[in-house]
Amino acid sequence: MKEIAPGIVVDKEIKFGKPVIKNTRVPVDVVLGKLAAGLSFEEIMEEYDLKKEDILNAIAYAARIVGEEQTEAE
């Protein structure tokens, strides 16, 4: 298991190596998808037994990844 960001880990044995919330099997993309669908922090925390810090870590990780992304300009 490797921590790739605060509170975010990858392990090839868990969810095929997708980034997950540390000490869980909850993928970061699932948390972000739930937020995008309009669920509140509280609803996600209850559904996945997460802490607010876990959700904030997922958002921070995603922001870092998107910030590093480069696309071709037309």
N, C-alpha and C positions, 0 to 999 in steps of 0.2 A: 504494500500500500504506500502510495506517495502523495503527500500533501502538495497540491499545485497552487494553492491560494489559501488564505486564512479560512479554515472551516470547510474546504473543498478538497476531496481526495479522489484518486483514481486507483483502481485495482482491477487487473484483468479478470479476476474471479468474481467481481461484482458488476453486474449490469454491462458485461462485455467491455469493461474499461472506460465507460462513460463517466464524466465527472459527477460525483454524488456528494450529498451533504455528509460531512464527517460523522462517523458512528451511526450511520443509517444506510439504507439501500435506496434512498430517495434521490433520483437524478435531478441535477440542476435544471435541465430543460423542462421537467415536469412542474417544478415550482414556478418557473417563469411563465409557462403556459397557463397555469392556474391564475397567476396575477393578470396576465393579458386577457383572460376570459372574464375578469372582473371580480374574482374572489378576493375577500379581504385577508389581511395577514392572519386575523383570528381564525377564519375558516380554514385556511391552509395549515395553521398551527394545530388545530384540532384534528383535521383529517389525517395528517401525516405525523403527528406527535413531534412537532418541531418547535423551536424557540424563535422569537423574533430575530435574534442574532443570526440564526441559520438562514432565514430568508434574506436578510440584509447581506450576508456573505455571498449568497447566490447572485443577488443583483450586482454587487461589486465585482464579482468574478466575470459576469456577463459584460458589464460595462468595460472592463479591462480588455476582454477579448475583442469586442466590437471596436474599441479604440485603437487596437493594434491592426485591425483588418485593413487591407488595402485593396481597392478596386480600380479597374481601369476607367479612366475618364474618356468619354466619347469625343 
